[in-house]
Amino acid sequence: MTPDDERLEQIKNWWKEFRWTIIGGTTLGVVAVGGWTGWNEYTRVEQEAASSLFQELSVAVVQADVSSARQAFDELLDGHSGSNYAEKARLLLARANYEAGEVGAARSLLEDAISKSSDDATLHTARIRLARLMIADAQFEAALDLLSVADVGQYESHYQELRGDAYRGMKRHQEAQDAYQASIDALGGNSAYQTILTLKLNDTLVQE
């Protein structure tokens, strides 16, 4: 037997021993790739469907069509409750309810957004809007409790302003001044909104 014959025989023996392992591994690889591709396609379709419903909701809110807004919202939550669109949808429908005079429904949606949201921007926005509603309803202590958050990031000015509003409503003028000043400082002097905050600050000085 020549060296070439020996090599051929070794290849044959190796193939007999390992062929099913190789075939099985190849099959699993094909299935895995196919499954991954299928999952990506499913995710894409889900995102597009959620996006479409979110757009419907947005248009309905702009048009003050609360009934259509609720329908789009319900469909979005029923079929795509785990999407980012569902989290933001609560904010939109809360706005529609508020503008329609349904403050209780708006508050309930904002509370849901706070308890269920995993997105920081959505969470802070919901908390800020709910605090405004509480202050408008003279629930100053509840608003301060809601605003007692350690990490507020880029929303520092908003939180401090609302604390100032709550303290002013309670006639705790010094604390209101401190909060308004902190809100101004958080802006860094780069916002036209500083004028409004300065007016609020000056108002507390007059009331002392």
Secondary structure as the mmCIF struct_conf table of DSSP 4:
data_model
#
loop_
_struct_conf.conf_type_id
_struct_conf.id
_struct_conf.beg_label_comp_id
_struct_conf.beg_label_asym_id
_struct_conf.beg_label_seq_id
_struct_conf.end_label_comp_id
_struct_conf.end_label_asym_id
_struct_conf.end_label_seq_id
HELX_RH_AL_P HELX_RH_AL_P1 PRO A 3 VAL A 62
TURN_TY1_P TURN_TY1_P1 GLN A 63 ALA A 64
HELX_RH_AL_P HELX_RH_AL_P2 VAL A 66 HIS A 80
TURN_TY1_P TURN_TY1_P2 SER A 81 GLY A 82
BEND BEND1 SER A 83 SER A 83
HELX_RH_AL_P HELX_RH_AL_P3 ASN A 84 GLU A 99
TURN_TY1_P TURN_TY1_P3 ALA A 100 GLY A 101
HELX_RH_AL_P HELX_RH_AL_P4 VAL A 103 LYS A 116
HELX_RH_AL_P HELX_RH_AL_P5 ASP A 120 ALA A 136
TURN_TY1_P TURN_TY1_P4 ASP A 137 ALA A 138
HELX_RH_AL_P HELX_RH_AL_P6 PHE A 140 LEU A 146
TURN_TY1_P TURN_TY1_P5 LEU A 147 LEU A 147
BEND BEND2 ALA A 150 ALA A 150
HELX_RH_3T_P HELX_RH_3T_P1 GLY A 153 TYR A 155
HELX_RH_AL_P HELX_RH_AL_P7 GLU A 156 GLY A 169
TURN_TY1_P TURN_TY1_P6 MET A 170 LYS A 171
HELX_RH_AL_P HELX_RH_AL_P8 HIS A 173 LEU A 187
TURN_TY1_P TURN_TY1_P7 GLY A 188 GLY A 189
TURN_TY1_P TURN_TY1_P8 ALA A 192 TYR A 193
HELX_RH_AL_P HELX_RH_AL_P9 GLN A 194 VAL A 206
TURN_TY1_P TURN_TY1_P9 GLN A 207 GLN A 207
#
